[in-house]
Each structure stands twice: as structure tokens, then as C-alpha cells.
Amino acid sequence: MLNMGGPTTVAETKDFLTNLFSDGDLIPLPFQRILAPIIARRRTPQIEKQYEDIGGGSPILRYTRLQGDAMAQLLDELHPETAPHKAYVAFRYARPLTEQTARELKADGVKRAVAFTQYPQYSCSTTGSSLNELFRRGKTGEMGDIQWSVIDRWGTHPGFVEAVAQNVEVALTKFPEATRSETVLLFSAHSLPMSVVNRGDPYILEVSASVAAVMERLGHSNPYRLVWQSQVGPSAWMGMQTGEAIKGLARLGKKQVVLIPIAFTSDHIETLYELDLEYVKEARELGMEVHRADSLNDSPVFIRALADITAQHLRDSGAGKVATSAQMLLRCPGCKNATCGHQKSWFAHGGR
């Protein structure tokens, strides 16, 4: 189960930020090896304070393990041919890092593994970065002899869409029935630098498809917009930013908003601090009533979706179909990262 991760304790924040800013797939920087530690050191006190404000660390590891263990139990029933199943967590920037998980896979003698991204929508800067790191570990033999396949995107899977839609419906019940249909739904996703968008990254399209699928499931009950959060640094990023959208809606006289995390599978700093403490506070100061739809966390509908996605993947790969989606094998038209090409070929051939 691949994800960016987050510091479980406040003390881990600096290491997390250093790893994050050192990743050119996520945040391309000039002189990255020099600048990344400097930026991380400067930002650490502010981000430590944010983690303190949400309870002392990120819950993403706890939720990912919960989701993985529950999914593995369901898989034993859904696809007994490959049972018993075991979920491993491989985070990109926090413990357990991919290198640690690689050692665990080798120690356990794993022979068949599925790299299952926990980003529903694919981006070279998120799923792509995690797969690049897994490829680097795999080609050196750190994980032993494993046959690999990849679940690289699933942002329109019916189970995922249903889980998100149910949480939106619960949030809407917090508004008076007479004005409920006037509530604006703001789907918020982590933004991308425009340099990544402009090279042909598919993330924007795929997040948009997720939003469209959720709104179709909701019967287009409310007006909505897709907005973007978590911009870092002075370069141009995909907009409009979530905070600016809230201010704009207030200026237009809108009084009721539901914030919906559409690209996150569990709570972490972007939901618990950025959405809950920053944007909700700003909206209320502007005279708006705002509620956030819950993250997927321990949703039984979502966990069932994870199991269904994996079971279908195992059936397909067992039937001799390709080890990845056709879409994953296509590099961005503007890609100049040779590692991406090698990684895609490696996974297409089962990690060999």
C-alpha cells in the first residue's frame, strides 16, 4: 500500500519534510540536494506546530494499516486462490519507508506482490514517485525475487465513489432541509505545480473524473466546484486554491459549503489542519456555515472497495493480462525522467 505518509510523532517532522523536499518527482527544485534540507529546516517549526494542533502527529499510518488488514481479510474470502493475503505499508517520506518495507518483503520470503497505490488518481509526482522508488529497490535485489503487478489508479471505482458520496450525504444533513440544495460542494484535492501539469500529467483529468462520478451518484443535487489546496513555494500551481474559492463564494453571497477531500484516502495534515482548522475557520469568519465530509478512514464501504479492486486485479493478472493498466505504461508527453521509462517497463514485465 503506497502513499506519501506522515510523521507519526511531532519529532519525526523534520525528517519527513527533508524526504519530501528532496523528491524531485513531487517538488522539482534547482540544486535539490542543497536546497531541500534548508527548506525543510526552515519549515519544520511551523509544521511541527500544525501537527501539535491536530493531536501530536499524523494518523495516516494507523488508518492505512487498518484499511490494509481489513482488506486482506476480505481478500481471503473473495480470492481464496491467492490466500493468505498480507498488507504491507510503504510510505515515500515517513516510516515505514519503502526501503524498510523492502527488507520486510525479503525477510518474509514474498514471491507475489501487488503495488497498490493509495492515491485514487494517478500523478507522476505521487504514485509515479512511489513506483520509481519501489523500482529502484527492486532492481538492486533488495526485495528478493518477487513477481510484481500494479494497481495504479482507481478514482472512478464504484465502491470508492459510493464511499465518498455517502460521506457527502451525511455532511449535507447538517444543513436545514429547506436550504440544503443551495449548499455548495467544494471538492478539494492536493494541487500540482503547473510545470508538472504542463508536461502532460494525467492527475487533473483523473481528479475531475472522480468528482464527476460522485456528482452523478448524488444526482447532481447541489452546485459544486473542484478546487486545489496545499500549494508550496512561489512557482505557479494549479488553481483555484481552496481558500480563495471560499472567499469568492462568500463575496458572491453563498452561505453554506461542504468541503470534500477527493484525493485523500484517510485523514492527515491536509484534512485535519488545512481543511478543518484553516479553511473552516476562515469560512466561519466570513459568515458561512461550513462542514467537512469525513475522510474515508475506517469506512466499511471503502474497505470493501479496496478488496474488490484487488480481487479483480488478481483475477485479471492470473488470467494472463498485463501487470499494469494500459494508461500507466504511457509516459507523459513532456517527460524527461529516464527513471519513469525504466520503471514502467520493469513493472510491465512483472518486476523483471
N, C-alpha and C positions, 0 to 999 in steps of 0.2 A: 504494500500500500504506500504509494509515493505521494509526498506532499512537501511543502516548504518547512513545516514545523514551526516551533516557537519555544522560547525559553520556559522551562517548567518552573524555574525559580528566578527571582529578580537577579541573582548573582550571575546567571548564565547570559544575561542580556548582551554584554559586550562581545562575547564570542559569537553569539547569534548574528549580531549586526556586522561583525567583521566578515563572517562567512557570506552573508547576504551581499554586502557591497563588493566583495571580491568576485562575485559571479557575473562575468561579462554577458552571459546569456540573459540574465534578468535585468541588470542595470549596466549598460555599456558605458564605461568611463575611460578617458585617456589616462595613461600611466596608472592603470588599475591597481597594480600591486603596491604602489606607493600611496595612492590616494585613499584606497579602501580602508586601511587601518586608521588613517587620520579622520576620515568622515565618521567612522564607527565610534572612535574615541570622543569626538565632539558631540555626537548624538546620544551617547549612552545615558548621561544623566536624565535627559528629557524622557527617553523611552523607558528607563527604569521607573521613573515616576508614574508613567502610564500603566506599567504592569503592576505597580503597587496599588494604583487606583482600582484595578479590576480584580484585586484579591491576591496579588503576590506572584503572578505568573500566568502562562497560557494553559488553558485546559485542552489544547488540541491533541496532545499525546494521549490523554485519558480517553477522550472521545474516539480517537482513531483506533485505539486498542479495543475499546468496547464494540465499535462497529465491526472490526475485523474478526473478533472472537465470535460474535453473534452470527456474522455472515458465514464463517467456517462451519458452524454447527448446522446451519440451514443447508449448506452445500453438501454435507454428508448425506442428507436426505434427497436433495434434488439431483445430485450427480454421484451416486454411490460408486460408480466405476473408478473414480479417482480418489475416493476416500482412503484414509482420513485426510482432511484438509487442515492447514495451519496458516494463519495470517501473520506476516511479518511487517513491521513498520520501517520504512526507510525515509528519513527526513533529509532535506537538502541542506539546511542551515543550523539545525539543532539536534541534540541527541534524541533518538539513536540516528546518527549519521549513516549514510549509505555504506561507508567503509566498515562500520561496526556490524551492520546487518549482513554485509557480505561475509564476514567471519562467522556469523551465526549460521548462515546457509551452508557454508562449507563444513562447519562442525557438526551440523545435523545430517549431513550426507544427502541434501536435497538434490534430486535428479530432474524434477519437472517444476517449473515456476512460471507464474504469470505476473508480469509487471503491470499492476493495476493503478493507474493514476487516480488520485482523489481530487483532481481538478476536473469537473464535469466537461469543461470546454478546453480545447487544446490551444496552447500557445507555445511557441519555441522557447519563450522565456520562463515557462513554468514546467509543464510536462516535458518539453524538449530538454530543458536543463537537467531534470531528474534522470531522464533516459540517457543523456550524454554521460552523466556521472556513473550510472549503472554500467554502461558500455565500457567506460574506462576501467572499472573494476573487473568486469567480466573478461576483457581481452587479455588481462595480465594473469588470469587464473586464480584470482583471489577468492572466487566463489566455488571453485571446483568445476566439475563437468555437469552443467545444467542445460537442459533444453528449455529455451525461453519462448514465450509469446507475450503479446502486449494488448491490454485494453487501454486505448489511448484517448478515447473521448466517448461521452455518453450523455451529453447535455439535453437531448430530447427523448431520452428513455421514458416510457410512460410511468414507471414507478417513481423516478426522480421528479417528473412533472407533477404527479399526484401528491407527493410528499410536500413539495413547495406550495402547491395550490391549497392544500388543507391548512397549512400554517397561515397563509394569507386570509383564508376564510375566518379563522379564529381571530386574527387581528382585527378584521372588519367588524366583528360582533361587538367590539369595544366602543363603537360609534353609535349614536342614536339611529334607529332604523329609518327614521324619516329623512335623514341626510346621508345615509350610508353610501348611496350610489354616487354622491358627489365627491367622495373621498378619492384623492389622487394616489395611485400606486406608484411609488418610486423604486424601481429595481436598481440596486446598486451593486456594481462589480468593481474589482480592482482594476485601475486604469493601466495603460501601457504607454511607454514613450512613443511619440509619433515616428521616431526612427525605426521602431520595430513594426508598427502598423504599416508604414510605407514600403517596407520590403516584402509585403505580402503575407504577413502573419494572419492565420485564419480566426484568431480569438474573437475579434469584434463581431464577425459574422456568426460565430457559434453561440456567443452570449445572446445575440439578438434572436437567434432561433429558439433558444431556451425561453426567453421572455415571450415570444410569440406563442410557443406551445402552452405555457402556463396561462396566458390570457385566453387562448382557445378553450382550455379546460374550464376556466372561470366564466365562460360565456360572454367575454368582453363586458363584464359587469360594471367596470369602472374606467375612467380615463387613466392613462399610465404614461410613463416615460422610463427610458433606460438612461442611467447616469453613472458616473465613474468616480471612484474615490482613491485615496492613498497615493496621490502624486508626490514624488520625491525629487528635489533638485530644481534647477532653473530652466531645464530644457522643456520643450513643448511635449505635452502628454494629451492623450485622448480626453475629450470633454463632451458634455459639460460636467463639471465637478459637482458632486452631490451637495456640498454645502452651498454652492452658488445657485443650484436648482431650487433649494429650499427658500433661499432669499427671493428668488424670482417669483416663485409661487405665492409667497406672502405678499409681494408687491402687486400681484395680479388678483389678490383678494381671496385666495384659496385658504381654507381654514382647517382642513383635515387631510392628513397624509399617513400612509403606511409605508415604512421603509422595509425593503425586502432584499436580503442578501442572496443573490442569484448565482454567484460563482464560488461560494464557500460551502463546504460540507459540514462544518462544525464551528462552534464559537471560538474566536481567538481575538487578538487585539483589534482587528479591523471592525469586528462587530461589537465587542464588549466595551471598547473605549471610543473608537471613532464614530460608530453609529449611535450607540446608547448614551454616551456621555457628552460627546461634542455636538453632533447634529441634532439630536433630540432636544438638548438644552437650547441650542440656537433657535430651533423652530418654536419652542415654547416662549422664548423671549420675544419672538415676533408675533405672538398671539395665536399660534397654531396649536391644534391638538394633533399629536403625532404618536403613533405606536409602531413598534418594530415587529415584523413577523419573526417568529422563533427560527433559529438555525435548526438544521436537520438533526444534529446531535444523536439522541437515542431513539429517534422516530422509528417505530416498527415498520412503517411503510417504506421508509428509506432503506433500512437494513435489508428488508426483503428485496428491494430493487437491486442492491449491491449483489445479493445472492443470485438473483435472476440473471443479471448481466454476466456474472462469472460462469454460471451454469451453461448459458447459451454459448459463451466463448469456448468453454471446454468441449461442448458438443461439436462446435464448428472446427476447432483445431484438431479434435480427434477424428473428424471426417476428412482430414487432409487439406482443409482450406488454409489460406495464407495465415501466417502467425501474427499479422498486424492488419489494420484496416488499410484499404487502398489509399485513403486520404493521407495517412501518416507517411507513406512512402514518398509522397511528393514534397520536395523541399520548397521553401518559399522562393518565388522567382528572383528575389533580390538577395538570397542567402550567399554569404561568402565565408561561412564557417565550415571548414572541411570536416570537422568532427561530426556535424549533423549528417553528412552524407555517409560516412563510415558507420555511424550508429544505426542509421536506418537499414543499411544493407546487412549489418550484423544481426539485428533483430528479425529481419525478413527471412534470414536463414537459420532461425532458431537459436541465435546466440553462438553461432559458429562461423 
